[in-house]
Amino acid sequence: MKQLDVQIMGQSYLLGCPEGGEARLLDAVEKVDAAMCKIRDAGKIKARDRIAVLAALNLAFELSEQEANALKATRNAAPAAARADTAGTAPADGAQPQLAALLQRLDNALGVDGRLL
């Protein structure tokens, strides 16, 4: 495992990184650094640990929003695929049952209220 020396909010960290994952890790470091500096620069919170927790919560919320939007797009695409099937422009052989099975698994995972938790 490779190690990278990075700076987050002016402090050095030595992070372990799998081979080939350097670019993704550096992108993540950049996002965390930007999120923490934004909170620090707002001037209301000074403690580094509190800034880190708030930044983590903000980033997790953004990720959750992206996942929800992707799920919404998938659900909106399913009726379009069904319309395409009835119009004679069905997906490649075998794709329709796989799509139906995937949608069923998503529905089961989400439960009645549409939330994972």
Kinemage of the C-alpha trace (Angstrom):
@kinemage 1
@onewidth
@group {chain A} dominant
@subgroup {mainchain}
@vectorlist {calphas} color= white
{ca met a 1} P 0.000 0.000 0.000
{ca lys a 2} L 1.319 3.401 -0.969
{ca gln a 3} L 1.417 6.326 1.481
{ca leu a 4} L 0.607 9.913 0.590
{ca asp a 5} L 1.467 13.000 2.603
{ca val a 6} L -1.425 15.467 2.317
{ca gln a 7} L -2.476 18.759 3.883
{ca ile a 8} L -5.959 19.304 5.278
{ca met a 9} L -6.704 22.716 6.732
{ca gly a 10} L -2.978 23.386 7.069
{ca gln a 11} L -2.152 20.185 8.940
{ca ser a 12} L -0.154 17.288 7.465
{ca tyr a 13} L -1.543 13.753 7.359
{ca leu a 14} L 0.134 10.574 6.124
{ca leu a 15} L -2.552 8.447 4.482
{ca gly a 16} L -2.452 4.894 3.219
{ca cys a 17} L -3.633 4.531 -0.349
{ca pro a 18} L -4.168 1.443 -2.517
{ca glu a 19} L -2.173 1.302 -5.749
{ca gly a 20} L -3.966 3.204 -8.487
{ca gly a 21} L -6.166 5.098 -6.033
{ca glu a 22} L -3.997 8.185 -5.694
{ca ala a 23} L -6.128 10.457 -7.879
{ca arg a 24} L -9.361 9.514 -6.084
{ca leu a 25} L -7.762 9.944 -2.660
{ca leu a 26} L -6.334 13.348 -3.590
{ca asp a 27} L -9.760 14.382 -4.893
{ca ala a 28} L -11.319 13.313 -1.585
{ca val a 29} L -8.642 15.221 0.360
{ca glu a 30} L -9.379 18.325 -1.713
{ca lys a 31} L -13.113 18.055 -0.979
{ca val a 32} L -12.555 17.555 2.761
{ca asp a 33} L -10.051 20.421 2.903
{ca ala a 34} L -12.434 22.748 1.045
{ca ala a 35} L -15.371 21.776 3.267
{ca met a 36} L -13.367 22.282 6.474
{ca cys a 37} L -11.848 25.596 5.350
{ca lys a 38} L -15.299 26.881 4.397
{ca ile a 39} L -16.610 26.136 7.905
{ca arg a 40} L -13.496 27.596 9.551
{ca asp a 41} L -13.642 30.744 7.402
{ca ala a 42} L -17.276 31.319 8.390
{ca gly a 43} L -15.760 32.151 11.772
{ca lys a 44} L -18.349 30.607 14.081
{ca ile a 45} L -16.440 27.427 14.978
{ca lys a 46} L -12.764 27.277 15.881
{ca ala a 47} L -12.197 23.745 17.201
{ca arg a 48} L -10.657 21.528 14.500
{ca asp a 49} L -12.535 18.407 15.668
{ca arg a 50} L -15.922 20.151 15.498
{ca ile a 51} L -15.082 21.534 12.068
{ca ala a 52} L -14.161 18.018 10.923
{ca val a 53} L -17.446 16.561 12.190
{ca leu a 54} L -19.515 19.271 10.501
{ca ala a 55} L -17.585 18.866 7.248
{ca ala a 56} L -18.116 15.093 7.367
{ca leu a 57} L -21.839 15.556 7.944
{ca asn a 58} L -22.097 18.049 5.078
{ca leu a 59} L -20.240 15.731 2.700
{ca ala a 60} L -22.317 12.716 3.763
{ca phe a 61} L -25.511 14.708 3.202
{ca glu a 62} L -24.349 15.751 -0.285
{ca leu a 63} L -23.562 12.122 -1.112
{ca ser a 64} L -26.980 11.062 0.154
{ca glu a 65} L -28.619 13.690 -2.064
{ca gln a 66} L -26.695 12.434 -5.099
{ca glu a 67} L -27.727 8.846 -4.364
{ca ala a 68} L -31.362 9.879 -3.955
{ca asn a 69} L -31.270 11.749 -7.267
{ca ala a 70} L -29.697 8.747 -9.000
{ca leu a 71} L -32.387 6.468 -7.566
{ca lys a 72} L -35.082 8.885 -8.695
{ca ala a 73} L -33.590 8.935 -12.198
{ca thr a 74} L -33.529 5.123 -12.247
{ca arg a 75} L -37.153 4.930 -11.207
{ca asn a 76} L -38.131 7.506 -13.837
{ca ala a 77} L -36.216 5.544 -16.481
{ca ala a 78} L -38.131 2.320 -15.715
{ca pro a 79} L -41.486 3.581 -17.052
{ca ala a 80} L -39.687 4.921 -20.139
{ca ala a 81} L -38.156 1.494 -20.698
{ca ala a 82} L -41.587 -0.089 -20.385
{ca arg a 83} L -43.002 2.361 -22.943
{ca ala a 84} L -40.105 1.600 -25.271
{ca asp a 85} L -40.840 -2.114 -24.900
{ca thr a 86} L -44.454 -1.687 -25.983
{ca ala a 87} L -43.355 0.510 -28.885
{ca gly a 88} L -41.224 -2.320 -30.297
{ca thr a 89} L -37.905 -0.777 -29.280
{ca ala a 90} L -37.159 -3.039 -26.330
{ca pro a 91} L -33.723 -3.253 -24.731
{ca ala a 92} L -31.400 -6.051 -25.841
{ca asp a 93} L -32.503 -9.623 -25.109
{ca gly a 94} L -32.221 -10.411 -21.419
{ca ala a 95} L -32.005 -6.775 -20.312
{ca gln a 96} L -35.701 -6.363 -19.473
{ca pro a 97} L -35.840 -9.206 -16.905
{ca gln a 98} L -32.601 -7.942 -15.343
{ca leu a 99} L -34.025 -4.432 -15.085
{ca ala a 100} L -37.225 -5.736 -13.512
{ca ala a 101} L -35.222 -7.818 -11.017
{ca leu a 102} L -33.029 -4.820 -10.141
{ca leu a 103} L -36.062 -2.592 -9.592
{ca gln a 104} L -37.644 -5.250 -7.395
{ca arg a 105} L -34.470 -5.480 -5.295
{ca leu a 106} L -34.400 -1.688 -4.924
{ca asp a 107} L -38.043 -1.608 -3.882
{ca asn a 108} L -37.433 -4.360 -1.318
{ca ala a 109} L -34.367 -2.570 0.066
{ca leu a 110} L -36.142 0.763 0.338
{ca gly a 111} L -39.230 -0.650 1.969
{ca val a 112} L -42.547 1.139 2.156
{ca asp a 113} L -41.359 4.669 2.922
{ca gly a 114} L -38.652 4.836 0.207
{ca arg a 115} L -35.784 5.313 2.682
{ca leu a 116} L -32.948 2.951 3.479
{ca leu a 117} L -32.905 3.719 7.197
